[in-house]
Amino acid sequence: MIQQQLKTSELMKSLGDTTIMRLGEIIRYNNREKIKLENVAEHSLYVCSTVIKICNILNINNSDRAKSLEFAVTHDFGEIFLGDVAYDTKQDNPGLSQILEEAELKSLEKHMPEYVEIYRQFLKEEKEESLAYLITKLADTTSVLQYSNRELDLGNSTEEMKSINSGSVDRVIKLLEKIESKL
């Protein structure tokens, strides 16, 4: 009985942890002129819903579908601790991505250990360009395309937003080609 109460107490403490709620406080596209704000939690929901859509359209098997969804839910958890670092910043500084990955893993190990293995698997499959990773990345990039389309529709015609939009279109096309080669 006491053992069961301890397990229940530990479970309740774990489930009641509010760390993940910080995703709602991190604004994406920081230091960029924007009309509508989007936080990382919203982005994560868009990525998850797009993964479902992609998997339905492409008739993806249940195993890759489940893995893609797991990756979609957790792919930006590291931002809880480090904030949102823009795609072009990472591209312009090749060593930065590795440093960020290591810092994210350390922070997850310390504060959210239940997600470390999923995140490690995501990073591993990123290097392998597995189907599940590519689907998640396509959904992630599609979210950027949707956001930049909305910004342009609302009148944000800055060169930076146009560049974000055209870059995301190019990445979506490349990701679709990679996915097609795996099907």
N, C-alpha and C positions, 0 to 999 in steps of 0.2 A: 504493500500500500504506500509506504513512504517513498519507495523507489519510483513508483508510478507518479506520485505527486512531484517528485524532483524532475522527472522527464517532462511532465506537463508544464512545470514552471520554466524549464529551459526552452521548451518549444514556444511558450507564450512570449518569453523575452526575445527570442529570435524573430518571431513573427511581428512583434511590436517595434522592432528596430526601425527608426525613421531615416536612416542614412540614404536609402534609395530615393526618398522624396526630394533630395537636393537636385535631382535631374530636372525638376520643375522650376528651379531657380536659376539654372544656367542658360543664358540667352545665346543662341547660335548666331553665327556671322558677326561676332563681336568686332568692334572697330570698323564696321562697314555701314555705309548709309543705307537705311532700310525704312520702309513704311510700316510694315507689320512685323511685330516681334514673334519669334518662334523659339520655344525653349526645347531642351534636349528630350524631355519627357514626351512632348507633342511629336517631335521628330521620330522618336522610338515607336510610338503608336503608328505613325504613317508607314514606317519601315515594315512593321509587323503585318499591317493590313496589305501592303504591297507584296510581301512575300507570299501571303495566302493567294492573292490574285495571280501572281506569276506561276505558282505551283499548280493552280487550277487550270490556267491556260495551257501550260506545258505538260499537264498530266504527270507531275512528278510523283515518284513513289513515296510511300508514307515515311520511310526512314529518312530520306533526304529532306522531305517536307518538315519533319519534326526537328531535325538538326538545324535547318535554315531558320525556323522560328525561334529555336533556342538561341542561335547566334544573333538574330535580329533583336531579341529582347535584351541581350547582354552586351551588344557590340560597343556601346558608348558608356558602359558603367565606369570606365576609368576616368571619364570626364567629371565624375562626381568629385574627384580629388584634384584634378589638374585643370579643369575648365575645358572649353572648346578651343582647340587649335585649328585654325583654318587649313583646308586642304592645300591651297597654294603655298602656305608657309611651310608645310611638311615637304612639299615637292621641291621648293627652293632650297631646302636644308636637309639633304638626304640622311645625314646622321641623326637628325632630330627624331625621326620615327622610332628608331631603336631605343633611344634614350627615353622617350615617352612610354614605349611598351614596358620597359623595365620598371619605370616609376609607377605605372598603372598596376602592374603585377604586384609590386611590393605593397602598394596601398590596398589592393584587393585582399592580399594575404592577411594584412593586419586588420582591416575593417569589415570585409565581406568575404570571408574564406569559403563560404558555401558556393561562390561563383568562380573561384580560381580555376578549377579544372575545365569548366566550360570555356572560359576565356583563353586558357592555354590551348585548348583544342581549336578554337577559332583562329588563333595566331598560327598554329601549325597548318591548318587547312588553307589559310591565306597564302602561305608559302607554296603549298601544293596546288593551289587554285582548284580545289575540289568543287564539285557541283554545288554543294550546300553553301560553301563560301561565296561562290560566284552569284548565286541567287540572292544571298543577303546583300552583297555588294551592289548588285543591280538595283535592289529595292532601296538601298541607302542612297545611291546616286540618283535614282528616280525622285526621291524626296527632295534632293537639291534642285533637280529640274522643275519639279512642281512649285517649290518655293520661289525660284527665280522667275518662272513664268508668271506667278501671281504678282510678284514685285513689279515686273515689267508692265503687266496689265493695269496695275494701280498707278503707273506713271513714274516709277523709279527707273529712269533711263540713264543712270550713271554708267560710265564705261566699265566700272568694276562689276556691276550687276550683269551687264551684257556679257562680260567675260566669264562670269560664273555660269551663266546660262549656256553659252556656246561650248564651254569646257565640259559641262555636264552632258550635253547632247553627244559630244564626241565620245565620252566615257561610256554612256549608255549603249551606243552602237558597238563599241569594242567588247563590252561585256556580253551583249546579245550574241555576238559572233563566237565568243569563247564558250558560252552556254550551249549554243547550237552544236559546236564540235563535240560536246560531251554527251549529247542525247543520242 
